[in-house]
Amino acid sequence: MLTKEEFKERLKTTTAKVKFRKVDQSIREMSCTLSEKFLPEMEIKEDYTPKTKTDNPNNIRVWDLDKQAWRAFRVDSVIDYSFKSI
């Protein structure tokens, strides 16, 4: 099993299919990435104040390619994964 940092590094240059157990114990499969090629362009307004969010050390925040939205999964809940070069 990869560590959180190893997952994040791989996701910057690939897409992944990740199968994991959600908090409600259901199983979910997600196609995701952290590659800038797929991430949405962010428009920052003049009066924008970023929200500060504490990073959960067990979660990886990724771009869900199917839902076109930010999602997260717990590293210790991953059942299976595979990477695909882009």
C-alpha positions as MATLAB code, in Angstrom:
seq = 'MLTKEEFKERLKTTTAKVKFRKVDQSIREMSCTLSEKFLPEMEIKEDYTPKTKTDNPNNIRVWDLDKQAWRAFRVDSVIDYSFKSI';
ca = [
       0.000    0.000    0.000;
       1.240    3.463   -0.866;
       1.591    6.219    1.704;
      -0.447    9.413    1.428;
       2.519   11.314   -0.014;
       3.290    8.577   -2.553;
      -0.359    8.567   -3.681;
      -0.370   12.346   -4.082;
       2.876   12.348   -6.079;
       1.607    9.660   -8.471;
      -1.725   11.457   -8.903;
       0.067   14.617  -10.076;
       1.162   12.817  -13.260;
      -1.502   10.115  -13.722;
      -5.161    9.310  -13.241;
      -6.249    6.594  -10.845;
      -9.163    4.283  -10.262;
      -9.511    4.001   -6.477;
     -11.853    1.595   -4.718;
     -12.428    2.440   -1.066;
     -14.812    1.983    1.853;
     -16.740    5.130    2.766;
     -17.486    6.181    6.346;
     -20.996    4.684    6.040;
     -19.271    1.369    5.129;
     -20.466    1.386    1.499;
     -17.917    0.732   -1.246;
     -17.151    3.420   -3.831;
     -15.005    3.422   -6.947;
     -13.683    6.753   -8.141;
     -11.613    7.926  -11.103;
      -9.452   10.765   -9.844;
      -6.319   12.827  -10.357;
      -4.249   15.766   -9.162;
      -2.845   16.461  -12.629;
      -3.094   20.153  -13.559;
      -4.237   19.019  -16.996;
      -7.635   18.043  -15.520;
      -8.060   20.504  -12.652;
     -10.523   23.370  -13.053;
      -9.239   26.871  -13.614;
      -9.737   28.914  -10.494;
     -11.019   32.438  -10.770;
      -9.956   34.541   -7.812;
     -11.964   37.652   -7.127;
     -10.397   40.832   -5.745;
     -12.111   40.606   -2.373;
     -11.558   36.855   -2.057;
     -10.425   35.532    1.313;
      -9.415   31.864    1.179;
     -11.004   29.525    3.672;
      -8.534   27.809    5.902;
      -9.153   24.117    6.282;
      -7.083   21.843    8.434;
      -5.688   18.975    6.438;
      -6.822   15.626    7.800;
      -3.621   13.547    7.854;
      -5.517   10.438    6.714;
      -7.375   12.008    3.760;
      -6.306   12.662    0.191;
      -8.219   15.436   -1.552;
      -8.528   14.711   -5.290;
     -10.380   15.850   -8.395;
     -13.131   13.317   -9.212;
     -13.068   12.948  -13.004;
     -16.625   11.583  -13.227;
     -18.343   14.106  -10.942;
     -16.053   17.001  -11.932;
     -15.737   18.016   -8.293;
     -13.320   17.856   -5.377;
     -13.655   14.726   -3.261;
     -11.562   12.993   -0.607;
     -10.884    9.491    0.584;
      -9.072    8.023    3.556;
      -5.822    6.267    2.710;
      -6.512    3.514    5.233;
      -9.899    2.784    3.601;
      -8.469    1.970    0.153;
      -9.320   -1.547   -0.983;
      -7.763   -1.438   -4.446;
      -6.231    1.078   -6.860;
      -4.653    1.311  -10.277;
      -2.899    4.143  -12.090;
      -3.234    5.062  -15.752;
      -0.702    7.208  -17.567;
      -2.003   10.359  -19.215;
];
